[in-house]
Amino acid sequence: MNVLISGASIAGPVLAYWLNRRGFDVTVVERAPELRKTGGHAIDLIGPAMAISDQMGVRDRVHARATGTERLVAYRVGATRPAHLDYHKVTAALSHQHVEIMRDDLSEIYYDAGRNAVEYLFGDHITGIDDNGQVRFAHAGTRRFDIVVGADGLHSGVRRLVFGEDAGHTEFLGAYLSVVSVPKAFARDGESTGFFDVGRTAMIYTADHLDDARAVFIFRPNSAYQYDHRDTAGHQRLLQERFTGMAAPVDRWLAEVDRTEVDHKKAFYFDAITQLQLTSWSRGRVTLVGDAGYCPGPAVGGSTSLAVIGAYVLAGELERAGGNYAAAFRAYQDVMRQPVIGARALAKGMAKGILPSSPLGVRALIGVGQLISLLPKPVTSALAGLNDKGIRLYDSIPIPDYPVSVGPRD
Ligand SMILES: Cc1cc2nc3c(=O)[nH]c(=O)nc-3n(C[C@H](O)[C@H](O)[C@H](O)COP(=O)(O)OP(=O)(O)OC[C@H]3O[C@@H](n4cnc5c(N)ncnc54)[C@H](O)[C@@H]3O)c2cc1C
């Protein structure tokens, strides 16, 4: 059977790898002209997603590319001295297996794992999908596929084509997220610096192998904001208004926003933290995977790990059903339903938790980090382990075993 996947970031290459190993013919179409290597951000790969990476034989490469953040220096706006937090202990609360890595690096690692046996069409996208599997591309003409999978992210083109415009499928979680590429000298290797205030947080980090640093801003707007995801100038204005004057280093980071337009390698990212709420993410021979189908909210719900798990499960169920896509899509949805519901709840809690609404809340947020940093790691892990529907959600997700019965196609 031949499968077309739209999107070559995280979910796409993981799905392509597993489908190929299970004997499917795989084509991936990616809108960008090449694997996207700029504008990425640090993501957390946790629990079962690390176990799946292990089965793909890429665990060592993932560890080798980890950002290496060890400390978080946390400034509470108005306080005279920062708090020094142990980043390893804070993240140990998330999972017994956790790696922080840049999205672009992870994407490249997964892509490399399967690229030789998969057809990649860069610089193209799908413009139409018929019920019988005829797919029209912007450039590559028309081809027929047995199955089409949208792995093309929160603003998925496949989802729009098959399920219609997003109205009714999304919930704004009340906050915006922005990432700005800034000079590497603004940050220190191994250390992340953060400024915390009521309703706004600004952080900076870099990694040994990066030639820049990334400033990340998460915030609630002061007043209702009419969001249009194509209005970059409006996003930049809102960001400047909300953060100017927060702290002198933050003003320096913001000054870089204007330079991102001149130098395309200095990426500027801005999006509303939005949760997708499709109750079913398959229709006919088309299904969705990762953020395209069930993004719990960027940066707040472990969506990368969910994308990896979803891709692995979908490939496993397709082989188990012998290519009967209707049965496979039902089983895929059954396996993913609880993890998706859990991730949605986690994301809503995190979106509130990381942006306290009072000065006392800001104090408490940093205080919890300080307490975790003081406790021995096994104690933090044991305490976090008691909360397997919240912070330890991912470690508690059971991953089915899908034996590979058919050999890979080359
Ligand atoms: C700033 C930021 C911080 C984040 N931090 C975290 C974190 O700490 N932990 C975490 O787990 N997750 C985090 N995330 C979320 C994480 O990046 C995503 O969940 C993850 O990348 C999902 O992967 P995906 O493959 O489903 O989609 P995406 O990574 O969004 O990839 C979609 C791909 O499809 C391509 N594409 C788009 N449209 C089309 C089209 N029409 N045709 C063809 N190709 C198309 C895109 O170019 C892209 O390559 C963060 C996200 C952001 C933005």
The ligand as an SDF file (V2000), in Angstrom:
LIG
                    3D

 53 58  0  0  0  0  0  0  0  0999 V2000
    7.7590   27.9330   20.6430 C   0  0  0  0  0  0  0  0  0  0  0  0
    7.3620   26.5040   20.8240 C   0  0  0  0  0  0  0  0  0  0  0  0
    7.8020   25.8290   21.9360 C   0  0  0  0  0  0  0  0  0  0  0  0
    7.4460   24.4920   22.0910 C   0  0  0  0  0  0  0  0  0  0  0  0
    7.9030   23.8100   23.1810 N   0  0  0  0  0  0  0  0  0  0  0  0
    7.5440   22.5210   23.3410 C   0  0  0  0  0  0  0  0  0  0  0  0
    7.9830   21.7790   24.4790 C   0  0  0  0  0  0  0  0  0  0  0  0
    8.7010   22.2570   25.3430 O   0  0  0  0  0  0  0  0  0  0  0  0
    7.6240   20.4730   24.5740 N   0  0  0  0  0  0  0  0  0  0  0  0
    6.8640   19.8760   23.6170 C   0  0  0  0  0  0  0  0  0  0  0  0
    6.5730   18.6880   23.7530 O   0  0  0  0  0  0  0  0  0  0  0  0
    6.4320   20.5360   22.5350 N   0  0  0  0  0  0  0  0  0  0  0  0
    6.7360   21.8530   22.3860 C   0  0  0  0  0  0  0  0  0  0  0  0
    6.2890   22.5390   21.3110 N   0  0  0  0  0  0  0  0  0  0  0  0
    5.4210   21.8690   20.3440 C   0  0  0  0  0  0  0  0  0  0  0  0
    6.1940   21.1370   19.2890 C   0  0  0  0  0  0  0  0  0  0  0  0
    7.0020   21.9680   18.5130 O   0  0  0  0  0  0  0  0  0  0  0  0
    5.1910   20.4270   18.3940 C   0  0  0  0  0  0  0  0  0  0  0  0
    4.2510   19.7570   19.1950 O   0  0  0  0  0  0  0  0  0  0  0  0
    5.8180   19.3770   17.5250 C   0  0  0  0  0  0  0  0  0  0  0  0
    6.7810   19.9710   16.7200 O   0  0  0  0  0  0  0  0  0  0  0  0
    4.7040   18.7040   16.6980 C   0  0  0  0  0  0  0  0  0  0  0  0
    5.2380   18.1020   15.6020 O   0  0  0  0  0  0  0  0  0  0  0  0
    4.3790   17.8910   14.2850 P   0  0  0  0  0  0  0  0  0  0  0  0
    5.2860   17.1130   13.3900 O   0  0  0  0  0  0  0  0  0  0  0  0
    3.0580   17.3420   14.6250 O   0  0  0  0  0  0  0  0  0  0  0  0
    4.1010   19.3520   13.6970 O   0  0  0  0  0  0  0  0  0  0  0  0
    5.0890   20.5540   13.3380 P   0  0  0  0  0  0  0  0  0  0  0  0
    6.3680   20.4880   14.0770 O   0  0  0  0  0  0  0  0  0  0  0  0
    4.2970   21.8120   13.4620 O   0  0  0  0  0  0  0  0  0  0  0  0
    5.4370   20.3180   11.7970 O   0  0  0  0  0  0  0  0  0  0  0  0
    4.5470   20.4840   10.7500 C   0  0  0  0  0  0  0  0  0  0  0  0
    5.3430   20.3660    9.4500 C   0  0  0  0  0  0  0  0  0  0  0  0
    4.4370   20.4340    8.3540 O   0  0  0  0  0  0  0  0  0  0  0  0
    4.8990   21.3790    7.4210 C   0  0  0  0  0  0  0  0  0  0  0  0
    3.7210   21.9210    6.7630 N   0  0  0  0  0  0  0  0  0  0  0  0
    2.8420   22.8420    7.2150 C   0  0  0  0  0  0  0  0  0  0  0  0
    1.8590   23.0180    6.3380 N   0  0  0  0  0  0  0  0  0  0  0  0
    2.1010   22.1820    5.3020 C   0  0  0  0  0  0  0  0  0  0  0  0
    1.4100   21.8960    4.0880 C   0  0  0  0  0  0  0  0  0  0  0  0
    0.2720   22.5080    3.7800 N   0  0  0  0  0  0  0  0  0  0  0  0
    1.9290   20.9700    3.2490 N   0  0  0  0  0  0  0  0  0  0  0  0
    3.0940   20.3370    3.5540 C   0  0  0  0  0  0  0  0  0  0  0  0
    3.7920   20.5740    4.6880 N   0  0  0  0  0  0  0  0  0  0  0  0
    3.2890   21.4780    5.5570 C   0  0  0  0  0  0  0  0  0  0  0  0
    5.6860   22.3940    8.2230 C   0  0  0  0  0  0  0  0  0  0  0  0
    6.6310   23.0860    7.4130 O   0  0  0  0  0  0  0  0  0  0  0  0
    6.3510   21.4860    9.2420 C   0  0  0  0  0  0  0  0  0  0  0  0
    7.5570   20.9530    8.7530 O   0  0  0  0  0  0  0  0  0  0  0  0
    6.6170   23.8630   21.1300 C   0  0  0  0  0  0  0  0  0  0  0  0
    6.1740   24.5620   20.0120 C   0  0  0  0  0  0  0  0  0  0  0  0
    6.5260   25.8710   19.8640 C   0  0  0  0  0  0  0  0  0  0  0  0
    6.0360   26.5860   18.6430 C   0  0  0  0  0  0  0  0  0  0  0  0
  1  2  1  0
  2  3  1  0
  2 52  2  0
  3  4  2  0
  4  5  1  0
  4 50  1  0
  5  6  2  0
  6  7  1  0
  6 13  1  0
  7  8  2  0
  7  9  1  0
  9 10  1  0
 10 11  2  0
 10 12  1  0
 12 13  2  0
 13 14  1  0
 14 15  1  0
 14 50  1  0
 15 16  1  0
 16 17  1  0
 16 18  1  0
 18 19  1  0
 18 20  1  0
 20 21  1  0
 20 22  1  0
 22 23  1  0
 23 24  1  0
 24 25  2  0
 24 26  1  0
 24 27  1  0
 27 28  1  0
 28 29  2  0
 28 30  1  0
 28 31  1  0
 31 32  1  0
 32 33  1  0
 33 34  1  0
 33 48  1  0
 34 35  1  0
 35 36  1  0
 35 46  1  0
 36 37  1  0
 36 45  1  0
 37 38  2  0
 38 39  1  0
 39 40  1  0
 39 45  2  0
 40 41  1  0
 40 42  2  0
 42 43  1  0
 43 44  2  0
 44 45  1  0
 46 47  1  0
 46 48  1  0
 48 49  1  0
 50 51  2  0
 51 52  1  0
 52 53  1  0
M  END
$$$$
